[in-house]
Amino acid sequence: MALILLTVLWVRDLWVNNAQVQPMPYSEFVQHLQSGDVASIRIGSNTIEGELKKPLADGRQRFVTNRVEPELAKDLAAHNVRFEGVIENTIVHDVLSWVLPVLLMFGLWNLLARKMMKDGGLGGLGGMMTVGKSRARVYAETDVSVHFEDVAGVDEAKDELRESVDFLKNPKSYGRLGARMPKGILLIGPPGTGKTMLARAMAGEAGVPFFSISGSEFVEMFVGVGAARVRDLFEQARQAAPAIIFIDELDALGRARGAGPLSGGHDEKEQTLDQLLSEMDGFDASVGVVILAATNRPEVLDPALLRAGRFDRQVLVDRPDRKGRIDILRVHLKKVTTASDVNPDTIAGLTPGFAGADLANLVNEAALLATRRRADAVEARDFNEAVERIVAGIEKRNRVLSPRERETVAYHEMGHALLAMALPGADPVHKISIIPRGIGALGYTIQRPTEDRFLSTRTELENRMTVLLGGRAAEQLVLGEVSSGAADDLAKATDIALDMVTRLGMSGELGQVAYERQRTPFLAQMPQFGSERNYSEDTARHIDEAVRQLIDGAFTRATEGLQARRTLLEQGARLLLERETLTEAELAPLAASARTLPA
């Protein structure tokens, strides 16, 4: 503004001077000087400005003329030559030397300011103007192409969300009897089960704007930024209502306040969480805004988030059962070219515990394997190989084992397989191999469950420990000593025994008491400050003894079972050393013989 004012004043001064001061030839100036008509002059380096005593006929009284060298002026005057100096026009030079640099600096500053406000660059200074704005990605109705038919294996969760979709389409019908829709819906489940896809499918079904943001995007280094972004997000959603707000990874934002001995006071995350709680309390659910959130660690969330009136409804998005895995596989198999021997039911039987993301990765791995061998379609063997790559790792054929190590691994894996084939209720053996895979696996035994199981009896858990210790028992029985290859089996068996004693009340000596709570993946990674045991040292000693008794009993049963099948163990180990890999069909004769002997 100041620059514009100065420019206007400068142009006005030029105009006034040009209007009142007229150029005069130097020879005419000399005549007026000799006639005594000049009242005053101001001599510059190149010009002479002055004022006459009397105005001329045209009214001019002020004049300006360029100076001429005195010697030249005398010679010209002697010959009555009319002469004048040329007055140079310096307006362009003045503009280029003064105004243009200022304009260039102003334009450069404006360009940098716009760029910084757009992408927040230059060390974070750019976001200063928009630091409190929400960073949610807004998807319009036409941007969300996912619908409920694209999400398989989570039918119960879809049914829960369909009610909210109907509410977004027709909010008034749900209030006619005085009911209100839940303000918030929390999707809980392990990673990869499709929580984010479910949220997008809900927006696609409802046909409303979809505000998607991660919990970590609220918090910045500046105090108060997270709370400002929460306010801005809810304000945008109200203006676009009906709409859906989806907060992914809610645990990054909504972790319990004051949790842990090292937690601080009222920090930035707590301010952001307080603002979120306030916004969820303050907005009216009838305006057509539904809040969705997803987390795989609900145990760390603040209790204030989970109370009624905020996240009223919690929807479990768990790992799919066999039917769900079949439905998910059918969705992903549509995207690849498959052979006639590919059966989703068979693949689902090979993948217990796989989440939706795992199954998508499985189909992609199988397609890559088929592409690598230049096949025209993905076959069943590609899926079998893909399962092994995901479960056990990539084959390490370059890892050469000594004859002694190959023999140890062969007896070890055959010990697992024989006991799995002999014990009642154990999962059937799908494949065994002594080809190294992954980081440390020198061999592997894959069991395929015939059905999904949600409960385990004491006998089934004991049989599972027996199978796990079968490899160690085979080494001890045949080679006379155990190796370090059974370390992982021993750790898994110990975990089962510890759960049986401390959580499941399956120890007769300790009674029907749960001494420990279920360990969560997140809390298991936290450092333990002080003792969390709720039992005495004497009880801890009894727990140790009970765990050891269970492990020793499973090892004894494994040794006795393999001793009774010593011939089959020797025969199977030699066959495994010869072929390196044995499938379920090749193991059928051994399995039939193993079942005829007492377990």
For each residue, the residues with C-beta under 8 A, 3 or more apart:
1: 4 5
2: 5 6
3: 6 7 102 106
4: 1 7 8
5: 1 2 8 9
6: 2 3 9 10
7: 3 4 10 11 99
8: 4 5 11 12
9: 5 6 12 13
10: 6 7 13 14
11: 7 8 14 15
12: 8 9 15 16
13: 9 10 16 17
14: 10 11 17 18 91
15: 11 12 18 19
16: 12 13 19 20
17: 13 14 20 21
18: 14 15 21
19: 15 16
20: 16 17 62
21: 17 18 49 62 63 64
22: 60 62 63 64
23: 63 64 65 84 87
24: 28 29 63 64 65 84
25: 28 29 65 82 83 84
26: 29 30 65 66 67 68 73 83 84 85
27: 30 31 73 76 77 81 82 83 84
28: 24 25 31 32 65 82 84
29: 24 25 26 32 33 38 48 50 63 65
30: 26 27 33 34 73 77
31: 27 28 34 35
32: 28 29 35 37 38 52
33: 29 30 36 37 38
34: 30 31
35: 31 32
36: 33 53
37: 32 33 52 53 54
38: 29 32 33 41 50 51 52 53
39: 50 51 52 53
40: 50 51
41: 38 48 49 50 51
42: 48 49 50
43: 48 67
44: 47 48 49 67
45:
46: 66 67 85 88
47: 44 64 65 66 67 85 87
48: 29 41 42 43 44 64 65 66 67
49: 21 41 42 44 62 63 64
50: 29 38 39 40 41 42 62 63 64
51: 38 39 40 41 61 62 63
52: 32 37 38 39 55 56 60 61 62 63
53: 36 37 38 39
54: 37 61
55: 52 59 60 61
56: 52 59 60 61
57:
58:
59: 55 56
60: 22 52 55 56 63
61: 51 52 54 55 56
62: 20 21 22 49 50 51 52
63: 21 22 23 24 29 49 50 51 52 60
64: 21 22 23 24 47 48 49 50 87
65: 23 24 25 26 28 29 47 48 84 85 87
66: 26 46 47 48 84 85 86 87
67: 26 43 44 46 47 48 85
68: 26 72 73 76 83 85
69: 72 73
70: 73 74
71: 74 75
72: 68 69 75 76
73: 26 27 30 68 69 70 76 77 83
74: 70 71 77 78
75: 71 72 78 79
76: 27 68 72 73 79 81 83
77: 27 30 73 74 80 81
78: 74 75
79: 75 76
80: 77
81: 27 76 77
82: 25 27 28
83: 25 26 27 68 73 76
84: 23 24 25 26 27 28 65 66
85: 26 46 47 65 66 67 68
86: 66
87: 23 47 64 65 66
88: 46
89: 92
90: 93 94
91: 14 94 95
92: 89 95 96
93: 90 96 97
94: 90 91 97 98 99
95: 91 92 98 99 100
96: 92 93 99 100
97: 93 94 100 101
98: 94 95 101 102
99: 7 94 95 96 102 103
100: 95 96 97 103 104
101: 97 98 104 105
102: 3 98 99 105 106
103: 99 100 106 107
104: 100 101 107 108
105: 101 102 108 109
106: 3 102 103 109 110
107: 103 104 110 111
108: 104 105 111 112
109: 105 106 112 113
110: 106 107 113 114
111: 107 108 114 115
112: 108 109 115 116 122
113: 109 110 116 117
114: 110 111 117 118
115: 111 112 118 119 121 126
116: 112 113 119 120 121 122 125 126 127 128 129
117: 113 114 120 126 127 129 130
118: 114 115 126
119: 115 116 126
120: 116 117 124 126 127 130
121: 115 116 126
122: 112 116 125 126
123:
124: 120 127 128 221
125: 116 122 128
126: 115 116 117 118 119 120 121 122 129
127: 116 117 120 124 130 131
128: 116 124 125 131
129: 116 117 126
130: 117 120 127 133
131: 127 128 220 222 225 228
132: 224 225 228 229 231 232
133: 130 228 229 232
134: 211 213 229 230 232 233 236
135: 213 217 229
136: 211 212 213 217 233 236 245
137: 211 212 213
138: 209 210 211 212 236 240
139: 143 144 200 203 209 210 212
140: 143 144 209
141: 144 207 208 209
142:
143: 139 140 210
144: 139 140 141 200 203 204 210
145: 204
146: 150 151 197 200 201 204
147: 150 151 201 204 205
148: 151 158 161 162 201 202 204 205
149:
150: 146 147 197 201 331
151: 146 147 148 154 158 194 197 198 201
152: 324 327 328 330 331 356
153: 194 320 324 325 327 328 356
154: 151 157 158 193 194 198 317 318 320 324 356
155: 158 159 324
156: 159 160 316
157: 154 160 161 187 198 315 316 317
158: 148 151 154 155 161 162 198 201
159: 155 156 162 163
160: 156 157 163 164 185 313 315
161: 148 157 158 164 165 185 198 201 202 315
162: 148 158 159 165 166 205
163: 159 160 166 167 181
164: 160 161 167 168 181 182 185 202 206 290
165: 161 162 168 169 202 205 206
166: 162 163 169 170 173 174
167: 163 164 170 171 174 181 288 290
168: 164 165 171 206 208 242 244 288 290
169: 165 166 206 207
170: 166 167 173 174
171: 167 168 174 175 181 242 286 287 288
172: 175 176
173: 166 170 176
174: 166 167 170 171 179 180 181
175: 171 172 178 179 180 286
176: 172 173
177:
178: 175
179: 174 175
180: 174 175 285 286
181: 163 164 167 171 174 285 290
182: 164 185 285 290 311 312 313
183: 280 283 285 290 291 309 310 311 312
184: 280 290 291 292 293 310 311 312 313
185: 160 161 164 182 290 291 292 293 311 312 313 314 315
186: 250 293 294 295 298 306 311 313 314 315
187: 157 195 198 199 292 293 294 295 315 317
188: 294 295 296 298 314 315 316 317
189: 193 195 296 316 317 318 319
190: 193 296 318 319 355
191: 296 355 357
192: 355 356 357 358
193: 154 189 190 317 318 319 320 355 356 357
194: 151 153 154 197 198 317 355 356 357
195: 187 189 198 199 248 294 296 317
196: 199 200 246 248 294
197: 146 150 151 194 200 201 356
198: 151 154 157 158 161 187 194 195 201 202 317
199: 187 195 196 202 203 210 212 244 246 248 292 294
200: 139 144 146 196 197 203 204 210 212 246
201: 146 147 148 150 151 158 161 197 198 204 205
202: 148 161 164 165 198 199 205 206 244 292
203: 139 144 199 200 206 207 208 209 210 244 246
204: 144 145 146 147 148 200 201 207
205: 147 148 162 165 201 202
206: 164 165 168 169 202 203 242 244
207: 141 169 203 204
208: 141 168 203 240 242 243 244 288
209: 138 139 140 141 203 237 240 243 244
210: 138 139 143 144 199 200 203 243 244 246
211: 134 136 137 138 233 236 237 240 243 244 245 246
212: 136 137 138 139 199 200 246 248
213: 134 135 136 137 217 218 233 245 246 247 248
214: 217 247 248 249 252
215: 218 247 248 249 250 251 252 253 254
216: 219 249 252 253
217: 135 136 213 214 229
218: 213 215 225 226 229 230 253 272
219: 216 225 226 252 253 268 269 272
220: 131 225 226 268
221: 124 225
222: 131 225
223: 268 271
224: 132 227 228 268 271
225: 131 132 218 219 220 221 222 228 229 268
226: 218 219 220 229 230 253 268 269 271 272 275
227: 224 230 231 271 272 274 275
228: 131 132 133 224 225 231 232
229: 132 133 134 135 217 218 225 226 232 233 272
230: 134 218 226 227 233 234 272 275 276 279
231: 132 227 228 234 235 275 279
232: 132 133 134 228 229 235 236
233: 134 136 211 213 229 230 236 237 245
234: 230 231 237 238 245 279 283 289
235: 231 232 238 239
236: 134 136 138 211 232 233 239 240
237: 209 211 233 234 240 241 243 245 289
238: 234 235 241 283 287 289
239: 235 236
240: 138 208 209 211 236 237 243
241: 237 238 287 288 289
242: 168 171 206 208 287 288 289 290
243: 208 209 210 211 237 240 288 289 290
244: 168 199 202 203 206 208 209 210 211 289 290 291 292
245: 136 211 213 233 234 237 289 290 291 292
246: 196 199 200 203 210 211 212 213 292 293 294
247: 213 214 215 250 253 291 292 293 294
248: 195 196 199 212 213 214 215 293 294
249: 214 215 216 252 253 294 295
250: 186 215 247 253 254 293 294 295 301 305
251: 215 254 255 295 296 297 298 300 301
252: 214 215 216 219 249 255
253: 215 216 218 219 226 247 249 250 269 272 273 276
254: 215 250 251 273 276 293 295 301 302 305
255: 251 252 259 269 273 300 301 302
256: 259 300 301 302 303
257: 263 270 273 302
258: 263
259: 255 256 263 300
260: 263 526
261: 529
262:
263: 257 258 259 260
264: 267
265:
266: 270 271
267: 264 270 271
268: 219 220 223 224 225 226 271 272
269: 219 226 253 255 272 273
270: 257 266 267 273 274
271: 223 224 226 227 266 267 268 274 275
272: 218 219 226 227 229 230 253 268 269 275 276
273: 253 254 255 257 269 270 276 277 302 305
274: 227 270 271 277 278
275: 226 227 230 231 271 272 278 279
276: 230 253 254 272 273 279 280 305
277: 273 274 280 281 304 305 310
278: 274 275 281 282
279: 230 231 234 275 276 282 283
280: 183 184 276 277 283 291 309 310
281: 277 278 309 310
282: 278 279
283: 183 234 238 279 280 287 289
284: 287
285: 180 181 182 183 289
286: 171 175 180
287: 171 238 241 242 283 284
288: 167 168 171 208 241 242 243
289: 234 237 238 241 242 243 244 245 283 285
290: 164 167 168 181 182 183 184 185 242 243 244 245
291: 183 184 185 244 245 247 280 311
292: 184 185 187 199 202 244 245 246 247
293: 184 185 186 187 246 247 248 250 254 311
294: 186 187 188 195 196 199 246 247 248 249 250
295: 186 187 188 249 250 251 254 298 301
296: 188 189 190 191 195 251
297: 251 300 301 520 521 522
298: 186 188 251 295 301 306 314
299: 520 522 523
300: 251 255 256 259 297 522
301: 250 251 254 255 256 295 297 298 305 306
302: 254 255 256 257 273 305 306
303: 256 306 307
304: 277 307 310
305: 250 254 273 276 277 301 302 310 311
306: 186 298 301 302 303 310 311 314
307: 303 304 310
308: 312
309: 183 280 281 312
310: 183 184 277 280 281 304 305 306 307
311: 182 183 184 185 186 291 293 305 306 314
312: 182 183 184 185 308 309
313: 160 182 184 185 186
314: 185 186 188 298 306 311
315: 157 160 161 185 186 187 188
316: 156 157 188 189
317: 154 157 187 188 189 193 194 195 198
318: 154 189 190 193
319: 189 190 193 353 354 355
320: 153 154 193 323 324 325 327 328 354 355 356
321: 324 325 452
322: 325 326 348 349 352 451 452
323: 320 326 327
324: 152 153 154 155 320 321 327 328
325: 153 320 321 322 328 329 347 348 351 354 359
326: 322 323 329 330 344 345 348
327: 152 153 320 323 324 330 331
328: 152 153 320 324 325 331 332 356 359 360
329: 325 326 332 333 344 347 348 359 363
330: 152 326 327 333 334 344
331: 150 152 327 328 334
332: 328 329 335 336 359 360 363
333: 329 330 336 338 342 344 363
334: 330 331
335: 332 363
336: 332 333 363 366 367 378
337: 376 377 378
338: 333 342 377 378 379
339: 342 377 378 379 380
340:
341: 379 380
342: 333 338 339 347 378 379 380 383
343: 346 347 380
344: 326 329 330 333 347 348
345: 326 348 349
346: 343 349 350 380
347: 325 329 342 343 344 350 351 362 383 387
348: 322 325 326 329 344 345 351
349: 322 345 346 352 448 449 450
350: 346 347 383 384 387 430 448
351: 325 347 348 354 358 359 362 387
352: 322 349 448 449 452
353: 319
354: 319 320 325 351 358 359 362
355: 190 191 192 193 194 319 320 358 359
356: 152 153 154 192 193 194 197 320 328 359 360
357: 191 192 193 194 360 361
358: 192 351 354 355 361 362 390
359: 325 328 329 332 351 354 355 356 362 363
360: 328 332 356 357 363 364
361: 357 358 364 365 390
362: 347 351 354 358 359 365 366 383 386 387 390
363: 329 332 333 335 336 359 360 366 367
364: 360 361 367 368
365: 361 362 368 369 386 389 390
366: 336 362 363 369 370 378 382 383 385 386
367: 336 363 364 370 371 378 382
368: 364 365 371 372
369: 365 366 372 373 378 382 385 386
370: 366 367 373 375 377 378 379 382
371: 367 368 374 375
372: 368 369
373: 369 370
374: 371
375: 370 371 378 379 382
376: 337
377: 337 338 339 370
378: 336 337 338 339 342 366 367 369 370 375 382 383
379: 338 339 341 342 370 375 382 383
380: 339 341 342 343 346 383 384
381: 384 385
382: 366 367 369 370 375 378 379 385 386
383: 342 347 350 362 366 378 379 380 386 387
384: 350 380 381 387 388 431
385: 366 369 381 382 388 389
386: 362 365 366 369 382 383 389 390
387: 347 350 351 362 383 384 390 391 446
388: 384 385 391 392 431 437 444 446
389: 365 385 386 392 393 394
390: 358 361 362 365 386 387
391: 387 388 444 446
392: 388 389 437 438 441 444 446
393: 389 396 437 438 439 441
394: 389 437 438
395: 435 436 437
396: 393 399 435 436 437 438
397: 435 436
398:
399: 396 436
400:
401: 405 406 409 436 442
402: 405 406
403: 406 407
404: 407 408
405: 401 402 408 409 442
406: 401 402 403 409 410 434 577
407: 403 404 410 411 479 573 577
408: 404 405 411 412 475 479 483 485
409: 401 405 406 412 413 434 442 443 485
410: 406 407 413 414 434 443 573 574 576 577
411: 407 408 414 415 471 474 475 478 479 569 573
412: 408 409 415 416 443 471 472 474 475 483 485 486
413: 409 410 416 417 432 433 434 443 444 445 471 576
414: 410 411 417 418 432 474 569 572 573 576
415: 411 412 418 419 470 471 472 473 474 475 477 558 562 569
416: 412 413 419 420 432 445 467 468 470 471 489
417: 413 414 420 421 429 432 445 470 572 587 590
418: 414 415 421 422 470 561 562 565 568 569 572 590 594
419: 415 416 422 423 426 466 467 470 558 561 562
420: 416 417 423 426 427 428 429 445 447 467 470
421: 417 418 426 428 429 587 590 591 594 595
422: 418 419 426 561 565 594 595 597 599
423: 419 420 426 463 466 467 561 599
424: 463 599
425: 459 460 463
426: 419 420 421 422 423 447 463 464 467
427: 420 447 448 449 450
428: 420 421 447 448 450 584 591
429: 417 420 421 432 445 446 447 448 584 587 591
430: 350 446 447 448 583 584
431: 384 388 445 446 581 582 583 584
432: 413 414 416 417 429 443 444 445 446 576 581 582 587
433: 413 437 443 444 580 581 582
434: 406 409 410 413 442 443 576 577 580 581
435: 395 396 397 443 580 581
436: 395 396 397 399 401 441 442 443
437: 388 392 393 394 395 396 433 441 444
438: 392 393 394 396 441
439: 393
440: 488
441: 392 393 436 437 438 444
442: 401 405 409 434 436 485
443: 409 410 412 413 432 433 434 435 436 485
444: 388 391 392 413 432 433 437 441
445: 413 416 417 420 429 431 432
446: 387 388 391 392 429 430 431 432
447: 420 426 427 428 429 430
448: 349 350 352 427 428 429 430 584
449: 349 352 427 452 453
450: 349 427 428
451: 322
452: 321 322 352 449
453: 449 456
454:
455:
456: 453 460 461 464
457: 460 461
458: 461 462 500 506
459: 425 462 463
460: 425 456 457 463 464
461: 456 457 458 464 465 496 500 506
462: 458 459 465 466 550 553 554 557
463: 423 424 425 426 459 460 466 467
464: 426 456 460 461 467 468 496
465: 461 462 468 469 493 496 497 550 551 554
466: 419 423 462 463 469 470 554 557 558 561
467: 416 419 420 423 426 463 464 470 558
468: 416 464 465 471 489 490 492 493 496 554
469: 465 466 472 473 486 489 490 493 551 554 555 558
470: 415 416 417 418 419 420 466 467 473 474 558 561 562
471: 411 412 413 415 416 468 474 475 485 486 489
472: 412 415 469 475 476 482 486 489 490 555 558
473: 415 469 470 476 477 555 558 559 562
474: 411 412 414 415 470 471 477 478 562 569
475: 408 411 412 415 471 472 478 479 481 482 483 485 486
476: 472 473 479 480 481 482 559
477: 415 473 474 559 562 563 566 569
478: 411 474 475 569 570 573
479: 407 408 411 475 476
480: 476
481: 475 476
482: 472 475 476 486
483: 408 412 475 486
484: 487
485: 408 409 412 442 443 471 475
486: 412 469 471 472 475 482 483 489 490
487: 484 490 491
488: 440 491 492
489: 416 468 469 471 472 486 492 493
490: 468 469 472 486 487 493 494
491: 487 488 494 495
492: 468 488 489 495 496
493: 465 468 469 489 490 496 497 551 554
494: 490 491 497 498 547 551
495: 491 492 498 499
496: 461 464 465 468 492 493 499 500
497: 465 493 494 500 501 546 547 550 551 554
498: 494 495 501 502 547
499: 495 496 502 503 504
500: 458 461 496 497 503 504 506 507 550
501: 497 498 504 506 507 510 515 543 546 547 550
502: 498 499 514 515 516 543
503: 499 500 514 515 516 517 518
504: 499 500 501 514
505: 510 511 512 513 514
506: 458 461 500 501
507: 500 501 510 511 546 550
508: 511
509: 542 545 546
510: 501 505 507 513 515 539 542 543 546
511: 505 507 508
512: 505
513: 505 510
514: 502 503 504 505 517
515: 501 502 503 510 533 534 535 539 543
516: 502 503 519
517: 503 514
518: 503
519: 516 523 524
520: 297 299 523 524
521: 297 524 525
522: 297 299 300 525 526
523: 299 519 520 526
524: 519 520 521
525: 521 522
526: 260 522 523
527:
528: 532
529: 261
530:
531:
532: 528
533: 515 540
534: 515
535: 515 539 540 543
536: 539 540
537: 540 541
538: 541 542
539: 510 515 535 536 542 543
540: 533 535 536 537 543 544
541: 537 538 544 545
542: 509 510 538 539 545 546
543: 501 502 510 515 535 539 540 546 547
544: 540 541 547 548
545: 509 541 542 548 549
546: 497 501 507 509 510 542 543 549 550
547: 494 497 498 501 543 544 550 551
548: 544 545 551 552
549: 545 546 552 553
550: 462 465 497 500 501 507 546 547 553 554
551: 465 469 493 494 497 547 548 554 555
552: 548 549 555 556
553: 462 549 550 556 557
554: 462 465 466 468 469 493 497 550 551 557 558
555: 469 472 473 551 552 558 559
556: 552 553 559 560
557: 462 466 553 554 560 561
558: 415 419 466 467 469 470 472 473 554 555 561 562
559: 473 476 477 555 556 562 563
560: 556 557 563 564
561: 418 419 422 423 466 470 557 558 564 565 599
562: 415 418 419 470 473 474 477 558 559 565 566 569
563: 477 559 560 566
564: 560 561 597 598
565: 418 422 561 562 568 569 593 594 597
566: 477 562 563 569 570
567: 570 571
568: 418 565 571 572 590 593 594
569: 411 414 415 418 474 477 478 562 565 566 572 573
570: 478 566 567 573 574
571: 567 568 574 575 590
572: 414 417 418 568 569 575 576 582 587 590
573: 407 410 411 414 478 569 570 576 577
574: 410 570 571 577 578
575: 571 572 578 579 582 586
576: 410 413 414 432 434 572 573 579 580 582
577: 406 407 410 434 573 574 580
578: 574 575
579: 575 576 582 586
580: 433 434 435 576 577
581: 431 432 433 434 435
582: 431 432 433 572 575 576 579 586 587
583: 430 431 586 587
584: 428 429 430 431 448 587 588
585: 588
586: 575 579 582 583
587: 417 421 429 432 572 582 583 584 590 591
588: 584 585 591 592
589: 592 593
590: 417 418 421 568 571 572 587 593 594
591: 421 428 429 587 588 594 595
592: 588 589 595 596
593: 565 568 589 590 596 597
594: 418 421 422 565 568 590 591 597
595: 421 422 591 592
596: 592 593
597: 422 564 565 593 594
598: 564
599: 422 423 424 561
